[in-house]
């Protein structure tokens, strides 16, 4: 196989990932700004993502979008969004592998196939680690309690008939089925024989999650599905383009005018669906098309599939360090570090105030950030006031961080019966004695409820 043929062979997976990543960037825009309107930098990234749907083979455009999204994500820190953390690791992995190749070859323009192949393991590891902690964190008394479980909470939000929504059997299936399903997807993705089934099952799972009202999981689901595409066989796209349907579509979209129209239609569908449809139809349409593609063109004999050890192994020390960092990030609640962005979303996990509701994982107090939990008494700071009004408590470090960023606000709070008061005229000494702000942007905490069991609406 010649170098050009090999590049074309490897580019198929990159094109699929690029298209799905562009759809994620579009969806993230609507998630971040709760509609079409945003700030000027976000419009540049949004426009480039739509352009990538028209020119999906343009690797430079794909990389520029990823870097633009990375810059936007960093500018929006701190945030508790877990899909923001996923995209940070993915896009930072793209940046780090590019820099590694550019330095080693002493050139700014790198080979797209070489770059993408070096990046791919971090995308695969990110998905597997996400599934691992998505399962592991949920093995706790509150998630497995139908009166408090987030699985039951979200089950009720789907709007099923009352007999199904309130069924104890359905509640048990929602709780234990979630654990079994996510663990099964991990096992399937690691298996040569069942990898294709793992991709199909994972895409269906995230498609179902994204049907939640208010679009809570849509950006997260699109990104997760994009990461599933990294497990597709390398020749999946060439199988499609060599078939009758693929050849017909390619011939139809050869004229540039049709591709531009396609991009406009995609954007219009997203805007209309977000604003007018309670359960956006374009989401189901896109997922149905992708599932049809996977089912029809992506299955391969088990013996031909690449062993998991080869797919996950990377020669890049940078990639391996990023994978390790992402895994340690998932363990951070048990280390007494942060609770936000630790892939513990809606898991009912409790690790604050030296407590733990996990069935077998103990707290390992390497840090003491979570030990002190504050009750807000009075404040004019918006986020602190919101916590007070909702009846939630906050990790004290969260309170100090908020006041450090906006020292012009006032607050009084209580920790273990001791009162603390901060004002611009008499600031707390601890407010100025914190880690650098850029580092604190990654030390994120969820609001705290010390109720037992902790309900999902308390998270």
TORTOR-27093 format. One record per residue: x, y, z of N, C-alpha, C in turn; residue number from 0. Coordinates in steps of 0.05 Angstrom, whole numbers. Each point is the difference from the previous one (the first is absolute). Layout:
% TORTOR-27093
nc1  nc2  nc3  cac1  cac2  cac3  cc1  cc2  cc3  seq
X  Y  Z  X  Y  Z  X  Y  Z  NUM
...
***
This chain:
% TORTOR-27093
nc1  nc2  nc3  cac1  cac2  cac3  cc1  cc2  cc3  seq
17  -24  0  -17  24  0  18  25  0  0
-5  18  -18  17  24  -2  -7  19  22  1
18  20  4  -5  20  21  -26  15  -4  2
-6  7  -25  -25  14  -5  -25  -17  5  3
2  -26  -8  -22  -18  5  -4  -5  30  4
23  -2  15  -2  -4  28  -12  24  14  5
7  24  -9  -12  25  11  -30  0  -4  6
-8  -7  -25  -29  0  -6  -14  -21  17  7
13  -23  4  -12  -22  15  -5  9  29  8
20  14  12  -2  9  27  -17  24  4  9
-5  16  -22  -14  25  3  -30  -4  4  10
-11  -24  -6  -28  -5  2  -10  5  28  11
14  -12  20  -8  3  28  2  29  9  12
21  14  -10  4  28  7  -23  17  -11  13
-9  -6  -24  -22  16  -12  -26  -4  16  14
-6  -25  7  -24  -6  16  2  15  27  15
23  -2  13  3  14  26  -3  30  -4  16
12  11  -21  -1  29  -4  -28  9  -4  17
-16  -14  -15  -29  7  -4  -15  -1  26  18
4  -21  15  -14  -2  26  9  21  19  19
26  6  -1  11  21  18  -12  27  -7  20
-3  5  -26  -13  25  -9  -28  2  10  21
-15  -22  -1  -27  0  11  0  5  30  22
20  -11  13  2  5  29  5  30  5  23
18  12  -15  6  29  4  -26  16  -4  24
-16  -7  -20  -25  14  -4  -19  -4  23  25
-2  -25  9  -18  -5  23  10  13  25  26
27  0  4  11  13  24  -7  30  0  27
1  13  -23  -7  28  -2  -28  5  11  28
-19  -17  -8  -28  3  10  -2  -6  30  29
16  -19  9  0  -7  28  12  23  17  30
22  11  -9  14  21  15  -16  25  1  31
-13  8  -22  -13  26  -1  -31  -3  1  32
-9  -25  4  -29  -5  2  -16  11  -23  33
12  -1  -23  -12  9  -25  21  8  -20  34
-9  13  -21  18  7  -22  20  22  6  35
-9  19  16  17  24  5  22  -5  20  36
24  9  -7  24  -3  17  18  23  -4  37
26  -3  7  19  21  -3  15  -3  -27  38
15  20  -8  13  0  -26  19  -24  -4  39
18  -7  18  17  -23  -4  -15  -26  -5  40
-22  -3  15  -16  -25  -3  -12  -1  -28  41
-7  23  -12  -11  0  -27  20  -9  -21  42
26  8  5  21  -9  -19  2  -30  1  43
1  -12  24  2  -29  3  -24  -14  -11  44
-24  11  5  -25  -11  -10  0  0  -31  45
8  23  -11  0  2  -30  20  -20  -12  46
23  -3  13  20  -19  -10  -10  -28  2  47
-15  -7  21  -11  -27  3  -20  -6  -23  48
-16  20  -7  -19  -4  -22  15  -3  -26  49
22  16  -3  16  -2  -24  13  -28  -2  50
7  -11  23  12  -27  -1  -19  -21  -9  51
-26  4  5  -20  -19  -10  -2  1  -30  52
8  23  -12  1  3  -29  26  -11  -12  53
22  3  15  26  -9  -9  12  -19  21  54
-12  -24  4  8  -17  22  29  -11  -3  55
12  1  -23  27  -11  -4  22  21  6  56
-8  24  7  19  21  5  11  -3  29  57
23  -13  2  11  -5  27  8  25  14  58
11  19  -15  8  26  13  -24  14  12  59
-23  -1  -13  -24  13  11  -9  -15  25  60
1  -26  -1  -8  -16  24  18  7  23  61
26  1  -4  19  6  22  -5  28  10  62
-5  19  -18  -5  28  9  -25  1  17  63
-21  -15  -7  -25  0  16  6  -12  28  64
15  -22  0  7  -12  26  15  20  18  65
19  14  -11  16  19  15  -17  24  9  66
-18  9  -18  -18  22  7  -19  -9  23  67
-10  -25  -2  -17  -10  22  15  -3  26  68
26  -8  -2  16  -2  24  4  27  13  69
5  20  -16  3  27  11  -25  10  13  70
-23  -5  -13  -26  8  12  -6  -14  26  71
6  -27  0  -5  -15  24  17  10  24  72
26  7  -6  17  10  21  -10  27  10  73
-11  16  -18  -9  27  7  -25  -1  18  74
-15  -23  -2  -25  -2  15  4  -14  27  75
25  -8  6  5  -12  26  -2  21  22  76
-7  -8  25  -7  -27  8  -29  -7  -7  77
-5  -24  -6  -27  -10  -6  -2  -29  10  78
-24  -7  9  -4  -27  10  -7  -20  -22  79
-2  9  -25  -9  -18  -21  20  -22  -6  80
-9  -25  1  18  -22  -5  7  -3  -30  81
-18  7  -18  7  -2  -28  21  21  -8  82
0  23  15  22  19  -4  27  -11  7  83
0  -16  22  25  -13  8  9  -20  -22  84
-19  -16  -10  6  -20  -20  12  14  -25  85
-13  22  -9  9  13  -24  27  14  5  86
6  9  25  26  11  7  22  -20  -4  87
-4  -24  10  20  -21  -3  4  -8  -29  88
-23  -2  -14  2  -8  -29  14  21  -16  89
-7  25  3  12  21  -16  28  6  9  90
5  -2  26  28  4  9  17  -23  -10  91
-11  -24  -2  15  -22  -11  7  5  -30  92
-19  12  -15  6  7  -27  22  20  -2  93
-1  20  18  21  21  0  27  -11  8  94
0  -17  21  25  -10  10  14  -19  -20  95
-16  -17  -13  12  -18  -20  10  16  -25  96
-14  21  -7  10  17  -22  26  12  7  97
2  12  24  25  13  9  23  -20  1  98
-6  -25  9  21  -20  2  11  -7  -28  99
-18  -3  -19  9  -7  -27  14  24  -13  100
-11  24  4  12  24  -12  29  5  11  101
3  -5  26  27  4  11  19  -22  -10  102
-9  -25  0  18  -22  -8  8  3  -30  103
-19  10  -16  6  2  -29  9  28  -8  104
-1  19  19  8  28  -4  -14  12  -24  105
-26  -3  0  -17  12  -21  -28  5  11  106
-13  21  -10  -26  7  9  -22  -17  -13  107
4  -8  -25  -20  -16  -14  7  -29  4  108
-18  -15  13  5  -28  6  -18  -17  -17  109
7  -25  -2  -16  -19  -15  -26  -6  15  110
-24  5  -12  -25  -4  15  -4  -28  10  111
7  -20  -16  -4  -28  9  18  -7  23  112
25  10  -1  19  -5  22  -10  13  26  113
-10  25  -3  -10  15  23  -24  -14  12  114
-19  -7  -17  -25  -11  10  5  -28  13  115
17  -16  -12  6  -26  11  13  3  27  116
17  20  4  12  5  26  -20  9  21  117
-20  15  -9  -21  10  18  -21  -20  8  118
-7  -19  -18  -23  -17  3  0  -15  27  119
22  -11  10  -1  -15  26  -12  16  23  120
6  27  1  -11  15  23  -30  3  -3  121
-10  2  -25  -29  1  -3  -13  -26  9  122
12  -22  -7  -11  -27  8  2  -3  31  123
23  7  11  2  -3  29  -19  19  15  124
-4  23  -11  -19  19  13  -28  -12  2  125
-9  -12  -22  -26  -13  0  -2  -23  20  126
20  -17  -1  0  -23  18  1  8  30  127
17  20  6  2  9  28  -26  14  8  128
-13  14  -18  -26  13  5  -20  -22  8  129
-1  -21  -16  -19  -22  6  7  -13  26  130
26  -4  6  8  -13  24  -10  16  25  131
6  26  0  -8  15  24  -30  6  -1  132
-12  0  -23  -29  2  -2  -14  -23  14  133
14  -23  0  -10  -24  14  9  0  29  134
26  4  4  13  -3  27  -12  19  20  135
-3  26  -7  -11  19  20  -28  -6  8  136
-15  -14  -17  -29  -6  6  -3  -24  19  137
21  -13  7  -2  -23  19  -1  11  28  138
-22  14  6  -3  11  27  -29  -3  10  139
-4  3  25  -26  -5  12  -22  18  -10  140
6  24  -7  -21  19  -8  -8  -4  -29  141
19  -8  -18  -7  -6  -28  -17  -25  -1  142
5  -19  17  -14  -26  0  -25  0  17  143
-7  24  9  -25  4  16  -21  13  -18  144
-22  -13  -7  -19  12  -19  -12  26  9  145
0  6  26  -11  25  10  18  24  -5  146
26  -5  -6  19  22  -4  16  -2  -26  147
-1  -23  -13  17  -6  -23  -4  20  -23  148
22  9  -12  -1  17  -24  -11  -15  -24  149
4  -26  0  -11  -16  -22  -30  1  0  150
-12  -1  23  -29  1  2  -10  29  -5  151
15  19  9  -6  29  -4  -2  5  -30  152
20  -8  -16  -1  5  -28  -20  -18  -15  153
-4  -24  10  -21  -17  -11  -27  14  0  154
-6  14  22  -26  14  2  -2  23  -20  155
23  11  -7  0  24  -18  -5  -7  -29  156
1  -26  -7  -4  -7  -28  -30  2  -9  157
-17  2  19  -29  3  -6  -14  -25  -8  158
10  -23  10  -14  -25  -6  -27  -1  14  159
-19  -17  -9  -25  -3  14  4  -7  30  160
-18  9  17  3  -3  29  6  -28  8  161
-13  -20  -12  4  -28  8  29  -9  -4  162
13  12  -20  28  -7  -6  19  18  17  163
-7  26  1  17  18  15  3  -7  29  164
-22  -9  12  0  -6  29  4  -29  7  165
5  -16  -19  3  -29  5  26  -6  15  166
-2  -15  23  24  -7  15  20  -17  -17  167
-12  -16  -18  17  -16  -18  16  18  -18  168
-14  20  -12  14  20  -17  22  15  15  169
-6  6  25  20  15  17  25  -18  4  170
-4  -25  6  23  -18  3  15  -4  -25  171
-14  -2  -23  13  -2  -26  16  25  -6  172
-11  23  7  14  26  -5  26  1  16  173
-1  -8  25  24  2  18  21  -21  -8  174
-8  -25  1  19  -22  -5  6  -2  -29  175
-20  6  -17  5  -2  -29  21  20  -9  176
0  24  12  21  20  -7  28  -11  6  177
3  -11  24  26  -11  7  9  -23  -19  178
-19  -18  -5  7  -23  -17  6  9  -28  179
-17  19  -10  3  10  -28  27  13  -4  180
8  18  18  25  14  -4  24  -19  3  181
-2  -18  19  22  -20  3  2  -18  -25  182
-23  -7  -11  -1  -17  -24  12  14  -24  183
-5  25  -3  11  15  -22  31  1  2  184
10  4  24  30  -1  3  11  -27  -9  185
-13  -22  9  10  -27  -7  -2  -4  -30  186
-21  9  -12  -4  -4  -29  20  15  -16  187
5  25  8  20  17  -15  28  -12  2  188
6  -14  22  26  -12  3  2  -27  -13  189
-22  -10  -11  0  -27  -12  1  2  -30  190
17  -15  -13  1  -1  -29  -26  -11  -11  191
-12  -20  13  -24  -13  -10  -25  17  3  192
-2  16  22  -25  14  5  3  30  -2  193
23  10  -11  4  29  -1  -21  14  -15  194
-8  -12  -23  -21  13  -16  -26  3  16  195
-7  -21  15  -24  1  17  3  22  21  196
24  3  11  5  20  20  -4  28  -11  197
8  5  -25  -4  26  -13  -30  5  -3  198
-15  -20  -11  -28  3  -4  -15  5  26  199
7  -16  21  -13  3  26  6  27  12  200
25  8  -2  8  26  12  -14  24  -14  201
-2  -1  -26  -14  21  -15  -30  1  8  202
-12  -24  1  -28  -1  8  -5  11  28  203
19  -7  19  -2  9  27  1  30  2  204
19  12  -14  2  29  1  -22  14  -16  205
-10  -12  -20  -23  11  -15  -24  1  19  206
-4  -21  16  -22  -1  19  4  22  22  207
24  2  10  6  21  21  -7  28  -10  208
6  5  -26  -4  26  -11  -29  8  -5  209
-18  -19  4  -28  6  -3  -12  12  25  210
17  4  21  -9  14  24  -10  28  -7  211
-22  9  13  -9  27  -5  21  21  6  212
-2  23  -13  18  23  3  28  -5  -11  213
4  -22  -14  26  -4  -13  23  -3  19  214
-5  -10  24  21  -2  20  25  -15  -9  215
-5  -23  -14  22  -18  -7  8  1  -29  216
-10  18  -16  4  -2  -28  29  5  -8  217
12  22  10  28  5  -7  18  -23  11  218
-5  -9  24  15  -22  11  -3  -25  -17  219
-25  -5  -10  -5  -24  -16  14  1  -27  220
-2  24  -13  13  2  -26  30  -4  2  221
12  11  21  29  -3  3  7  -30  6  222
-17  -13  16  5  -28  6  -3  -17  -25  223
-19  6  -17  -3  -15  -25  23  5  -18  224
10  25  -1  24  5  -16  24  -17  10  225
3  -3  26  21  -17  11  -4  -29  -7  226
-25  -9  -2  -6  -28  -8  10  -4  -29  227
-1  21  -16  8  -4  -28  30  -6  -3  228
16  6  21  28  -7  0  5  -30  2  229
-21  -15  7  3  -29  1  -9  -13  -26  230
-9  15  -20  -9  -11  -26  24  -11  -15  231
-5  -20  -17  22  -10  -16  11  21  -19  232
25  1  -6  12  21  -16  -13  3  -28  233
-10  -22  -11  -10  1  -28  -30  4  -1  234
-13  8  23  -29  2  1  -10  20  -21  235
13  23  -2  -10  20  -18  4  -8  -29  236
23  -13  -6  5  -9  -28  -21  -21  -8  237
-8  -17  19  -22  -19  -7  -25  14  -8  238
-6  22  14  -24  15  -7  3  14  -27  239
23  14  -4  3  16  -24  2  -18  -25  240
8  -25  4  2  -19  -23  -27  -13  -6  241
-20  3  17  -26  -11  -4  -18  17  -17  242
-23  -10  -7  -18  15  -18  -10  26  13  243
-8  -2  26  -10  24  14  22  21  2  244
23  -9  9  22  19  3  8  14  -26  245
2  -16  -21  8  12  -26  -21  20  -9  246
-26  -7  4  -21  18  -8  0  27  16  247
5  -3  26  1  25  16  24  17  -7  248
23  -13  -4  24  15  -7  -4  15  -26  249
-12  -13  -20  -6  12  -25  -19  24  3  250
-20  -4  18  -20  21  4  13  25  13  251
19  -5  19  11  23  14  26  10  -11  252
7  -8  -24  24  11  -13  -2  30  -4  253
-23  10  -11  -2  29  -4  1  15  27  254
17  20  1  4  15  25  -25  13  10  255
-18  8  -18  -25  13  8  -17  -18  17  256
-1  -26  -8  -16  -19  16  12  -4  28  257
26  0  2  12  -4  26  -5  24  18  258
1  24  -12  -6  24  16  -29  0  9  259
-18  -8  -18  -28  -2  8  -4  -20  22  260
15  -22  -1  -1  -21  21  8  12  27  261
21  16  1  9  13  24  -21  19  11  262
-12  15  -17  -21  19  8  -24  -15  11  263
-7  -22  -13  -23  -15  10  5  -12  27  264
25  -10  4  7  -11  27  -3  21  21  265
11  24  -4  -2  21  19  -29  8  5  266
-15  3  -21  -28  8  3  -16  -21  16  267
6  -26  -6  -14  -21  14  7  1  30  268
25  6  6  8  1  28  -14  23  15  269
0  24  -13  -12  23  12  -30  -4  5  270
-14  -10  -21  -28  -4  2  -7  -22  21  271
15  -22  -1  -5  -21  19  4  8  28  272
23  15  5  6  8  27  -22  19  12  273
-10  17  -18  -19  20  10  -29  -9  0  274
-7  -19  -17  -29  -6  -4  -7  -29  6  275
19  -19  -1  -8  -28  4  8  -9  29  276
-19  -12  15  6  -8  27  21  -23  0  277
-1  -17  -20  20  -22  -2  10  1  -29  278
21  15  -4  9  6  -28  1  -23  -19  279
-15  3  -22  -1  -22  -19  26  -4  -15  280
16  21  -3  25  -3  -15  19  -17  15  281
-2  -2  26  17  -17  16  -5  -29  -8  282
-25  -9  0  -7  -27  -6  8  -6  -29  283
-3  19  -18  6  -4  -28  30  -5  -4  284
16  17  13  29  -3  -3  10  -27  12  285
-11  -6  24  8  -25  13  -9  -24  -16  286
-24  1  -12  -9  -22  -16  18  -4  -25  287
8  22  -12  18  -2  -23  27  -12  8  288
11  8  23  25  -10  9  -2  -30  7  289
-22  -7  13  -4  -29  7  -2  -17  -25  290
-15  11  -20  -2  -15  -25  27  -4  -13  291
17  21  1  27  -2  -11  16  -21  15  292
-1  1  27  15  -20  16  -9  -28  -5  293
-26  -4  -1  -12  -27  -4  7  -11  -28  294
-1  18  -20  4  -10  -27  29  -2  -9  295
18  16  11  27  1  -11  22  -5  20  296
-6  -2  25  22  0  19  5  -27  14  297
-15  -20  -7  5  -26  12  23  -14  -15  298
18  -13  15  22  -13  -12  5  -27  14  299
12  -20  -12  5  -25  13  17  4  25  300
-6  -15  21  15  3  25  30  -4  -3  301
8  -18  -18  28  -5  -4  14  24  -13  302
-16  16  -15  12  23  -14  2  24  18  303
-15  0  22  -1  23  18  27  3  15  304
8  24  5  25  5  14  -3  -6  30  305
19  -15  12  -1  -5  28  0  26  17  306
-14  -1  22  -3  24  17  26  11  8  307
19  -17  6  26  9  10  14  17  -21  308
-4  -5  -25  13  16  -21  -16  26  -4  309
-26  -1  3  -16  24  -4  4  21  22  310
7  -10  24  2  18  23  28  8  6  311
20  -14  -10  28  6  5  9  24  -16  312
15  17  13  9  24  -14  30  3  5  313
16  7  -21  28  4  4  6  28  12  314
-21  16  3  3  28  9  -1  1  30  315
21  10  13  0  4  29  -22  20  8  316
-3  21  -17  -20  20  6  -28  -12  1  317
-6  -17  -19  -27  -12  -1  -3  -18  25  318
20  -15  7  -2  -18  23  -4  16  26  319
14  23  2  -3  17  24  -28  12  1  320
-11  8  -23  -27  11  -1  -21  -22  8  321
4  -24  -9  -18  -22  8  2  -5  30  322
24  0  11  3  -3  29  -13  22  15  323
3  25  -10  -12  23  14  -30  -2  -1  324
-11  -9  -22  -30  -2  -2  -10  -22  19  325
15  -22  3  -8  -21  19  2  10  29  326
21  14  7  3  10  27  -21  21  6  327
-8  15  -21  -22  20  3  -25  -14  9  328
-6  -24  -11  -23  -15  7  0  -9  29  329
25  -4  11  3  -9  28  -1  24  20  330
0  24  -10  4  24  17  -20  2  23  331
-26  -8  -4  -17  3  24  9  -17  23  332
11  -24  -4  9  -17  21  26  9  13  333
15  17  -15  25  10  11  -4  26  16  334
-26  8  3  -5  25  14  5  25  -16  335
4  -4  -26  6  23  -18  -26  12  -10  336
-6  0  -25  -24  14  -10  -22  -20  -4  337
-25  10  -2  -23  -17  -5  -13  6  -27  338
5  24  -11  -11  7  -26  19  -9  -22  339
-11  -5  -24  15  -9  -23  17  -25  5  340
-10  -18  17  14  -24  6  -15  -25  -11  341
-16  5  -20  -16  -21  -13  -18  -14  21  342
-9  16  20  -18  -11  20  -28  13  -4  343
-6  9  -25  -24  14  -5  -24  -19  6  344
-19  11  16  -25  -13  7  5  -29  10  345
21  -4  15  6  -26  11  -9  -4  29  346
-10  22  13  -8  -1  28  24  -4  19  347
25  3  -11  23  -5  17  3  21  21  348
7  -9  25  5  19  22  28  -5  10  349
17  20  0  27  -2  12  7  24  17  350
-19  20  2  6  24  15  -3  -5  31  351
12  19  15  -3  0  29  10  -27  12  352
21  -11  -12  12  -25  10  -20  -23  1  353
-20  0  -18  -19  -22  -2  4  -13  -27  354
-12  -24  -3  0  -14  -25  -23  -19  -1  355
-14  0  -23  -23  -19  -3  7  -22  -20  356
26  -1  -9  8  -21  -19  0  -27  15  357
-7  -21  -14  -3  -26  12  26  -13  8  358
22  6  -14  25  -12  8  25  18  -3  359
-3  23  -14  23  18  -4  2  19  24  360
20  -1  16  2  19  23  11  27  -9  361
-4  20  16  13  26  -5  29  -3  8  362
18  11  -17  29  0  5  8  29  2  363
2  11  24  2  29  4  28  11  -7  364
7  0  -26  25  12  -8  -3  31  0  365
-24  10  -2  -6  29  1  -22  4  19  366
-3  25  10  -21  6  19  -21  20  -10  367
-1  4  -26  -18  20  -12  -29  -5  8  368
-8  -26  1  -28  -6  4  -8  -2  30  369
20  2  18  -6  -4  28  -19  21  12  370
4  25  -9  -15  22  13  -23  8  -19  371
-24  -3  10  -24  7  -16  -13  24  13  372
-6  20  -17  -10  25  9  -30  3  -4  373
-14  12  19  -28  8  -3  -1  30  -4  374
-10  9  -22  -1  28  -6  -22  13  16  375
7  20  15  -20  14  17  -11  24  -15  376
18  17  -10  -8  24  -16  21  5  -21  377
-8  10  -23  19  7  -21  -14  15  -22  378
14  19  -13  -10  12  -25  14  -11  -24  379
17  -20  4  13  -13  -23  -20  -19  -13  380
-4  2  -27  -22  -15  -12  1  -30  4  381
23  -13  -3  1  -29  3  -2  -8  29  382
11  15  18  -3  -6  29  -29  4  9  383
-12  21  -10  -29  5  6  -17  -22  -11  384
6  -10  -24  -15  -22  -12  2  -25  17  385
24  -6  11  3  -23  17  -17  3  25  386
1  24  12  -16  5  24  -30  -4  -5  387
-9  11  -22  -29  -1  -6  -9  -29  -6  388
18  -16  -11  -7  -27  -6  3  -19  23  389
10  10  23  4  -17  23  25  -17  -1  390
17  4  -20  24  -16  -3  24  13  14  391
18  -17  8  25  10  12  22  0  -22  392
23  11  7  22  1  -18  26  -7  14  393
18  -14  -14  26  -4  11  13  28  5  394
12  3  23  11  27  7  19  10  -21  395
16  -16  -11  19  9  -21  -15  12  -23  396
-23  -11  -7  -17  11  -21  -8  29  7  397
-8  4  25  -8  27  9  23  19  -1  398
23  -9  9  24  18  0  8  7  -28  399
-1  -20  -18  6  5  -28  -18  20  -12  400
-26  -2  5  -20  19  -11  6  28  10  401
7  3  25  5  26  12  27  11  -10  402
19  -17  -5  26  8  -10  -3  12  -29  403
-18  -13  -16  -4  10  -27  -16  26  0  404
-17  4  20  -17  24  2  1  11  28  405
23  11  9  3  9  28  -19  23  7  406
-13  12  -20  -18  23  6  -27  -9  11  407
-5  -27  2  -24  -10  11  4  -7  29  408
-23  -1  15  0  -7  28  -11  -28  4  409
8  -12  22  -10  -27  7  5  -6  29  410
-19  -14  12  4  -11  26  -8  -29  -1  411
16  -17  11  -6  -29  -1  9  -14  25  412
-9  -24  4  6  -15  24  12  -27  -7  413
21  -7  14  13  -27  -3  4  -12  28  414
-13  -23  4  3  -14  26  -7  18  24  415
-21  17  -4  -9  17  21  16  26  3  416
21  4  -16  16  25  2  -8  18  -23  417
-4  26  7  -9  20  -20  23  14  -12  418
-2  5  -27  20  15  -15  -14  21  -16  419
12  24  0  -12  23  -15  21  13  -18  420
-8  5  -25  18  13  -19  -14  24  -11  421
15  22  -3  -10  24  -13  23  14  -13  422
-5  18  -19  22  14  -14  17  16  20  423
-13  10  22  15  16  19  16  -18  19  424
-11  -24  7  14  -18  18  0  -28  -13  425
18  -4  -19  1  -26  -13  12  -22  18  426
-9  -24  -5  11  -23  14  29  -5  -10  427
18  -5  18  28  -5  -8  2  -25  -18  428
-18  -20  5  1  -24  -16  -9  4  -29  429
-14  22  -6  -9  5  -27  24  6  -18  430
20  13  10  23  7  -16  22  -21  1  431
-3  -19  18  21  -21  4  -9  -26  -14  432
-4  2  -27  -9  -23  -15  20  -6  -23  433
-3  -23  -12  16  -7  -23  -5  20  -23  434
18  1  -20  -4  18  -22  -27  -5  -14  435
-12  21  -11  -27  -1  -10  -2  -20  -23  436
20  -3  -17  -1  -18  -23  -2  -29  10  437
14  -6  23  -2  -27  11  -27  -4  13  438
-10  20  13  -26  -3  13  -23  -4  -20  439
5  7  -25  -20  -4  -21  -5  -29  -5  440
19  -17  9  -4  -29  -4  -8  -14  26  441
-1  15  22  -7  -12  26  -29  9  5  442
-18  -17  -10  -29  7  -1  -15  -18  20  443
-20  12  13  -16  -15  20  -30  2  -7  444
-14  -21  5  -29  0  -3  -12  12  25  445
-25  11  -2  -14  7  25  -4  -25  17  446
-2  4  26  0  -22  19  -27  -2  14  447
-11  -24  2  -23  -5  17  9  -22  19  448
-3  5  26  8  -20  21  -24  -17  8  449
-22  2  -15  -23  -17  5  7  -29  -7  450
-12  -19  14  5  -28  -5  -27  -14  -2  451
-7  -13  -23  17  -1  -24  0  26  -15  452
20  4  -16  3  25  -16  -16  -4  -26  453
-21  15  -4  -17  -2  -24  14  12  -24  454
-9  -8  -23  13  10  -25  -6  29  -4  455
-23  10  10  -5  29  -3  16  17  19  456
15  -14  18  18  15  18  28  4  -12  457
5  -12  -24  27  0  -12  4  26  -16  458
***
